């Protein structure tokens, strides 16, 4: 098998892989919306990606710890930047 075979397979299966990984988080976002946040129209997958990316950047690229409350602070920083919030 060639490298292209694995790259092609990853490209084909990646959306299914990540969609399945997101399904457990959907009830969390539904409960948050019922409590009044995040604002209507917020894309949960985008929000999760931004927070995970920020944490990954901090931990993996900067070799800094991800402190308690980091996710809440990241979400708080991202949501006001929507422009309509």
PANU-976606 format. One record per residue (C-alpha): x, y, z; residue number from 1. Coordinates in pm, 1 decimal. Example, Ala and Ser with C-alpha at 12.3 -4.5 7.8 and 13.67 -1.06 7.14 Angstrom:
2
X/Y/Z/num
1230.0/-450.0/780.0/1
1367.0/-106.0/714.0/2
% end
This chain:
85
X/Y/Z/num
0.0/0.0/0.0/1
119.7/342.6/-83.8/2
116.8/663.9/108.8/3
-141.5/797.8/-137.0/4
-375.8/511.7/-44.4/5
-370.8/614.7/321.7/6
-400.2/985.0/239.5/7
-698.6/916.3/13.8/8
-863.7/700.3/280.1/9
-808.3/964.7/547.9/10
-952.7/1233.2/321.2/11
-1262.9/1021.2/254.5/12
-1320.3/907.8/613.7/13
-1217.6/1218.0/809.2/14
-1560.1/1391.7/801.0/15
-1729.0/1077.1/936.6/16
-1459.3/1032.6/1201.1/17
-1494.0/1385.6/1335.9/18
-1873.6/1398.6/1304.7/19
-1894.0/1085.2/1518.7/20
-1655.0/1238.4/1774.1/21
-1875.3/1546.2/1799.1/22
-2201.7/1360.3/1868.0/23
-2137.3/1326.1/2246.1/24
-2088.8/1704.2/2271.0/25
-2421.3/1790.8/2107.0/26
-2624.3/1752.2/2431.1/27
-2374.9/1980.7/2608.0/28
-2435.0/2254.3/2350.3/29
-2811.2/2199.0/2368.6/30
-2805.6/2245.4/2748.0/31
-2588.2/2556.2/2712.8/32
-2830.8/2703.8/2459.8/33
-3122.3/2632.6/2695.9/34
-2937.4/2829.8/2967.6/35
-2902.7/3131.4/2738.9/36
-2560.9/3089.6/2583.8/37
-2401.8/3065.3/2328.0/38
-2606.2/3301.0/2110.7/39
-2837.1/3155.7/1845.0/40
-2652.8/3086.7/1522.8/41
-2328.9/2986.1/1692.0/42
-2169.7/2693.4/1510.4/43
-2082.7/2439.8/1784.2/44
-1827.6/2259.2/1565.1/45
-1648.0/2586.0/1489.7/46
-1652.4/2689.5/1855.4/47
-1520.1/2351.0/1966.4/48
-1248.8/2364.6/1698.7/49
-1138.1/2711.0/1804.9/50
-1114.3/2614.6/2171.6/51
-942.5/2282.8/2097.8/52
-703.7/2455.6/1858.5/53
-614.8/2718.9/2116.0/54
-552.8/2454.4/2381.6/55
-350.6/2243.3/2138.5/56
-141.9/2541.2/2033.5/57
-65.7/2622.5/2394.2/58
13.3/2265.9/2500.3/59
181.4/2121.5/2192.1/60
351.9/2411.5/2020.0/61
436.2/2633.4/2313.2/62
483.7/2357.7/2572.2/63
277.2/2559.0/2819.7/64
20.3/2409.8/3056.6/65
-347.4/2453.6/2983.1/66
-474.0/2608.5/3307.6/67
-811.1/2541.4/3468.3/68
-1073.4/2766.8/3316.9/69
-888.9/2794.9/2985.5/70
-1183.1/2665.4/2780.3/71
-1425.7/2910.6/2941.3/72
-1184.2/3200.0/2884.4/73
-1132.5/3096.8/2519.7/74
-1507.0/3074.4/2456.3/75
-1555.0/3412.5/2623.4/76
-1291.2/3561.1/2397.1/77
-1435.6/3408.1/2079.9/78
-1809.0/3469.2/2120.0/79
-1795.6/3851.4/2145.7/80
-1587.5/3854.9/1825.6/81
-1885.6/3726.8/1624.6/82
-1986.5/4082.0/1550.6/83
-2356.6/4038.0/1626.7/84
-2331.8/3931.9/1989.7/85
% end
